[in-house]
Amino acid sequence: QVQFVESGGGSVQPGGSLRLSCAASGSINDIYAMGWARQAPGNEREVVATAISGGRTTYLDSVKGRFTISRDNAKNTVYLQMNSLKPEDTAVYYCYALDGATMNGHWGQGTQVTVSS
C-alpha cells in the first residue's frame, strides 16, 4: 500500500502561480520516477511532468517554460511549480510514483486546480 499526501491546489486568476507538492510513503522503497498528470472534464488523463532518478525531467509541450518539476529523493516528495497559469490548465492534478523494483505505478487522490478570472 502506497500513500500520498498532496497539497497546493486551489483557484487562481490567469497569469497566477501555484505550487503543488506530493509526498509518497508506505510500500515503495525504490522510486524510479515521480510526477504529475492532470485530467480535465471530458478529457483523458495526460502526463504533465516527470522527474526521473538521475535528474532527468520531462514536460508536456504545452507547459514547457511555465511549469517546473523538482524532487526531494530523501523525502520521496515531488513538487510542481506552475507559473503563468492559463484557463486551459484547469484540471484535477494527480501525483504518481513509479516503483523501480516492480515497475508498478501508484497514483495519488488528486487535487483541483482552477484558473479563472
Order of alpha helices (4+ residues) and beta strands (2+ residues): beta-beta-beta-beta-beta-beta-beta-beta-beta-beta-beta
